[in-house]
Amino acid sequence: MVKQEKYKGKFIFVCESCNFRYATREWAEKCEHHCETKHSCSLEITKHAIKIK
């Protein structure tokens, strides 16, 4: 299940398998599904991840 967090006043979504963060629930769900079924990350999906310092 994708986790929702608040960051700088906005909600972001976290793949619970790899902890990558996304601006939309859709990308986080795609990431989590890929992680769980393929046991790896997809570069096509993770390029949409957001960077948090």
C-alpha positions, -999 to 999 in steps of 0.1 A, spaced: 0 0 0 14 34 -10 21 57 20 12 94 20 35 119 36 34 157 40 65 175 28 68 213 26 30 217 28 23 193 0 14 156 0 38 132 -15 34 94 -20 60 68 -11 65 33 -25 67 12 6 89 -14 -11 118 9 -21 109 42 -3 111 63 -35 89 93 -33 65 106 -60 44 137 -65 14 116 -76 -2 85 -61 -3 70 -97 35 68 -100 40 55 -65 15 27 -71 32 18 -104 65 17 -86 52 -4 -58 35 -29 -82 68 -32 -102 89 -37 -71 66 -64 -57 62 -83 -90 97 -80 -104 117 -76 -72 136 -47 -88 131 -10 -97 122 2 -132 142 32 -146 111 42 -166 92 46 -133 119 59 -110 128 88 -133 95 103 -120 106 101 -84 112 133 -66 144 142 -48 143 152 -12 174 167 4 
